[in-house]
């Protein structure tokens, strides 16, 4: 059996500069943040990473609804061209806020190609591990996007809360003392990290106060914390799974390929559909 051919598509591409959290070009491994955490999942696949469409919302990471809408629309073209090329078996959308996911999945369905994304995959897998999950996220603006996805994906029964650790993405409107890159570097060196400490505290509050049984991470810039949060909570006596989006989205794509499925033709109808329904229940 041939290895699956995956395309990993970043949400957007920034120029090299103060606001960039990853390189905008270079080897494929450099285009996947925290590649070491997902390398074992890609080892037996043929995969390519796309840097994402050049950002048109501004040269900084995305947090607002307007920005998510813009980068989602920009990513649609990449996915359409990838599907039409017939070079890939599945497409994985990178980025915690899932910009353009449903639209890209609609395109994938028309070509028989599974399309997965980070928040969507995490929420599904979280409910396989426990009934109720909590979201640990980075900022007030980004929390709004995550809360909207919980409703859009119909996980309101399962999501107990979105917890904000207030470490926003680097962008012109944020001039606070926190730096995700610096906090990450400190934590990976084994030094104290205020961002990691806040995430662990938020996780414990989600367990004790909200009733979470599984934890997921909202923004891809926070995915590096997954093993560290889980280890810290385990040391504190909490046997709670912590998920991050890249791993979940990659594995969901592979699962759909093994099952020979992409999406329901009733949820994502063809154009035109072979049959139409006189009534849709919402």
C-alpha positions in Angstrom: 0.0 0.0 0.0 1.3 3.4 -0.9 1.9 5.9 1.9 -0.8 8.6 2.2 0.0 11.9 0.5 -0.7 14.8 2.9 -0.7 18.5 2.3 -0.3 20.6 5.5 -1.5 24.2 4.8 -0.6 27.0 7.2 -3.2 29.7 7.9 -1.1 32.6 6.5 2.4 33.7 5.5 4.1 36.7 7.1 7.3 38.4 5.9 10.3 37.8 8.0 10.1 40.3 10.9 9.2 41.0 14.5 5.8 39.5 14.3 6.7 36.2 12.6 6.5 33.0 14.8 7.9 30.7 12.1 9.9 31.0 8.9 8.1 32.0 5.8 10.1 29.6 3.6 12.8 26.9 3.9 12.6 23.1 4.3 9.1 21.7 5.0 10.0 20.9 8.6 10.6 24.6 9.3 7.1 25.5 8.1 5.4 23.3 10.8 5.7 24.9 14.2 7.0 22.5 16.8 7.6 19.9 14.1 9.4 17.6 16.6 6.1 17.0 18.3 4.4 15.6 15.2 7.4 14.1 13.3 6.5 10.6 14.3 3.0 11.0 12.9 4.4 12.0 9.5 7.2 9.4 9.4 5.3 6.9 7.2 3.6 9.5 4.9 4.5 11.5 1.9 3.8 15.1 3.0 4.3 18.6 1.9 3.9 21.9 3.9 2.5 25.0 2.3 3.5 28.3 4.0 0.0 29.7 3.5 -1.2 32.6 1.4 0.6 35.9 1.9 -1.2 37.8 4.6 -3.5 40.6 3.4 -5.1 41.5 6.7 -1.7 42.9 7.9 1.8 41.6 8.5 1.0 40.0 11.9 -0.7 37.0 13.4 -4.5 36.6 13.5 -6.7 37.2 16.5 -9.8 39.2 15.4 -12.9 37.9 13.6 -12.1 40.1 10.6 -8.6 38.7 10.3 -9.9 35.1 10.6 -12.4 35.8 7.8 -9.7 37.3 5.5 -7.1 34.5 6.0 -9.8 31.9 5.6 -10.8 33.3 2.2 -7.2 33.4 1.1 -6.7 29.8 2.1 -9.6 28.6 0.0 -7.7 29.1 -3.2 -4.8 27.0 -2.0 -7.0 24.1 -1.1 -9.0 24.3 -4.4 -5.8 24.2 -6.4 -4.4 21.4 -4.3 -7.6 19.3 -4.8 -7.6 20.0 -8.5 -3.9 18.9 -8.8 -4.8 15.4 -7.6 -1.4 15.2 -5.9 -2.8 14.7 -2.4 -5.0 12.2 -0.6 -5.8 14.5 2.3 -5.3 18.1 3.4 -4.6 19.3 6.9 -5.3 22.9 7.8 -2.8 24.2 10.4 -3.8 27.0 12.8 -5.8 26.9 16.0 -8.8 29.1 14.9 -9.7 26.9 11.8 -10.0 29.8 9.3 -11.8 28.7 6.2 -12.2 25.1 7.4 -15.9 24.5 6.5 -15.4 26.2 3.1 -12.3 24.1 2.4 -14.0 21.0 3.5 -16.8 21.7 1.0 -14.2 21.9 -1.7 -12.5 18.7 -0.5 -15.9 16.8 -0.5 -16.4 17.7 -4.2 -13.0 16.1 -5.0 -13.4 13.1 -2.6 -10.5 14.5 -0.4 -10.7 14.6 3.4 -9.9 18.1 4.9 -9.2 18.4 8.6 -8.4 21.2 11.0 -7.0 21.7 14.4 -9.9 22.9 16.7 -12.4 20.7 15.0 -10.2 17.6 15.4 -9.3 18.4 19.0 -13.0 18.8 20.0 -13.9 15.5 18.5 -11.0 13.6 20.0 -11.6 15.3 23.4 -15.1 13.9 23.5 -13.7 10.4 22.8 -11.5 10.7 25.9 -14.1 12.3 28.3 -17.5 13.8 28.2 -16.5 17.4 29.0 -13.5 19.4 27.8 -12.0 22.8 28.6 -10.2 25.1 26.2 -6.9 26.9 27.3 -6.5 29.9 25.1 -4.2 32.9 24.8 -6.2 36.1 24.6 -9.6 37.8 24.8 -9.8 38.2 21.0 -8.8 34.7 20.2 -11.2 33.4 22.9 -14.0 34.9 20.9 -13.0 32.8 17.8 -12.7 29.6 19.9 -16.1 30.1 21.6 -17.7 30.7 18.2 -16.2 27.4 16.9 -17.6 25.5 19.9 -21.1 26.7 18.9 -20.5 26.2 15.2 -19.3 22.7 15.6 -22.1 21.9 18.1 -20.0 21.1 21.1 -21.8 23.4 23.6 -22.9 20.4 25.6 -19.3 19.2 26.0 -17.2 22.4 26.3 -17.2 23.6 29.9 -15.4 26.9 29.3 -12.7 28.8 27.4 -10.0 29.8 29.8 -7.9 32.9 29.0 -4.2 33.0 30.1 -3.7 36.5 28.6 -0.5 35.9 26.5 -1.6 37.5 23.2 0.1 37.0 19.9 2.7 39.5 18.8 0.9 42.2 16.9 0.8 46.0 16.7 -2.1 46.3 19.1 -0.3 44.3 21.8 2.6 46.1 23.5 2.5 44.2 26.8 5.4 42.5 28.5 4.5 39.0 27.5 6.4 37.4 24.6 5.3 33.9 23.5 8.6 33.2 21.8 10.5 34.2 25.0 8.2 32.2 27.3 8.6 29.2 25.0 12.4 29.4 25.0 12.5 29.7 28.8 10.2 26.7 29.3 12.1 24.5 26.9 15.3 25.3 28.7 13.7 24.2 31.9 13.4 27.7 33.3 10.3 29.3 34.9 7.8 30.5 32.3 4.9 32.7 33.2 2.9 31.6 30.2 3.3 27.9 31.1 2.5 28.6 34.7 -0.7 30.4 33.7 -1.7 27.6 31.4 -1.2 25.0 34.2 -3.2 27.1 36.6 -6.0 27.5 33.9 -6.0 23.8 33.4 -6.4 23.0 37.1 -9.2 25.6 37.4 -10.9 24.0 34.4 -10.8 20.7 36.2 -11.8 21.9 39.7 -14.2 24.7 38.8 -15.6 23.9 35.4 -15.6 20.1 35.5 -13.3 19.5 32.5 -12.2 15.9 31.9 -10.0 16.7 28.9 -8.1 19.8 28.0 -7.4 21.3 24.5 -5.3 24.2 23.4 -6.9 27.0 21.5 -4.1 28.7 19.5 -1.3 26.9 17.6 1.2 29.3 19.1 0.4 27.6 22.4 0.7 24.0 21.2 4.3 23.7 22.4 2.9 23.6 25.9 0.9 20.4 25.5 3.4 17.8 27.0 4.6 20.3 29.6 1.0 21.1 30.9 0.1 17.4 30.9 3.3 16.5 32.9 2.8 19.4 35.4 -0.9 18.4 36.0 0.1 14.8 36.4 2.7 15.7 39.0 -0.2 17.5 40.8 -2.2 14.3 40.8 -4.5 15.0 37.8 -4.7 12.2 35.2 -6.1 14.4 32.5 -5.3 14.2 28.8 -4.1 17.4 27.1 -4.5 17.7 23.3 -3.0 20.0 20.6 -4.4 20.6 17.2 -1.6 19.5 14.8 -1.4 16.0 16.0 -5.2 15.6 16.2 -5.8 17.0 12.7 -3.0 14.8 11.1 -4.4 11.7 12.8 -8.0 12.5 11.9 -6.9 12.9 8.2 -5.2 9.5 8.3 -8.2 7.9 10.0 -10.6 9.2 7.3 -8.3 7.9 4.6 -8.2 4.4 6.2 -12.0 4.5 6.5 -12.4 5.6 2.9 -14.4 8.7 3.9 -14.2 12.4 3.4 -17.5 14.1 4.5 -21.2 13.5 4.2 -22.7 14.6 0.9 -25.8 15.8 2.9 -23.7 18.1 5.1 -21.6 19.2 2.2 -23.8 18.8 -0.9 -22.5 18.6 -4.4 -23.2 21.4 -6.9 -25.8 20.5 -8.1 -26.9 17.8 -5.6 -28.3 14.5 -7.1 -31.3 14.9 -4.9 -32.6 17.8 -2.8 -34.5 17.8 0.5 -37.7 19.8 0.9 -36.9 20.4 4.6 -33.7 20.6 6.6 -33.9 20.2 10.4 -31.6 22.6 12.3 
